[in-house]
Amino acid sequence: MKLYIAKATCSLAVQTIANELGLAPELVHFDVFGKSTSNGSAFADVNPLLYVPALALENDNDDVLTETVSIVSYLADQHPASGLIPRHGTMERVYMDQLLTFLATEIAQKHIPLMRKLMTPEGIAFHTNKLQSAYGVLNQRLADGRAYLTGEQFTVADAYVWATMWHERSGVKLDHLEHLMAYVARVEARESAQKALRDEAEIVARHEASLES
Ligand SMILES: N[C@@H](CCC(=O)N[C@@H](CS)C(=O)NCC(=O)O)C(=O)O
């Protein structure tokens, strides 16, 4: 498999889940601003919208998966014993899908126009407010002392939250949400997350060096 990633983006969620599962997809770095890839391929052929993550399965159909939620769910579903996602057909899975949709729409996508500095003052206030409320919901869930969002088991949702903690780049104050901040540190301390950061840094450095030479 080839996993297309970009620096400090939601692709870290997929890397983390792959690491949890002991998978080692070949990483390809996409430079979001310069539009080049670390292997010289045209990313538009992989995903015409130029969004990471994208996972090229290299199966008989050359399937390419996009959408963070779909990719992490697909990987975890291949390994049900990992406990990274509840099984299809259960209420736990319905609640997990609900949570993943919430993370994609109320958190990840709310950050992006803020980070890109594309908004009017009214838009900034609107998105900031929405993000603080959404993170407040997560903080409230964690207030009972649970280690992860759905209990003691680390799941795809936790990887996704960690990978999209972009509040500093968005200028959204979250320091008052103490359960959330302790939880994010807990996720970041996992070896799967640390390896994702190391692997990302390595391929970004290699790509940058190749562009300079
Ligand atoms: N709907 C996609 C969106 C992914 C997305 O927003 N990716 C960002 C990085 S987190 C990206 O590739 N941005 C590149 C760009 O905007 O040009 C998903 O949920 O996976």
The ligand as a Gaussian input file, in Angstrom:
#p B3LYP/6-31G(d) Opt

LIG

0 1
 N      -12.435000      15.373000       3.284000
 C      -11.045000      15.051000       3.468000
 C      -10.300000      16.355000       3.680000
 C       -8.854000      16.119000       3.991000
 C       -8.124000      17.418000       4.161000
 O       -8.695000      18.479000       4.477000
 N       -6.821000      17.313000       3.979000
 C       -5.974000      18.472000       4.102000
 C       -4.900000      18.196000       5.147000
 S       -5.639000      17.813000       6.727000
 C       -5.296000      18.702000       2.772000
 O       -4.840000      17.778000       2.146000
 N       -5.266000      19.933000       2.327000
 C       -4.639000      20.260000       1.085000
 C       -5.220000      21.476000       0.435000
 O       -6.132000      22.072000       1.000000
 O       -4.726000      21.823000      -0.622000
 C      -10.855000      14.124000       4.683000
 O      -11.648000      14.232000       5.617000
 O       -9.926000      13.307000       4.692000

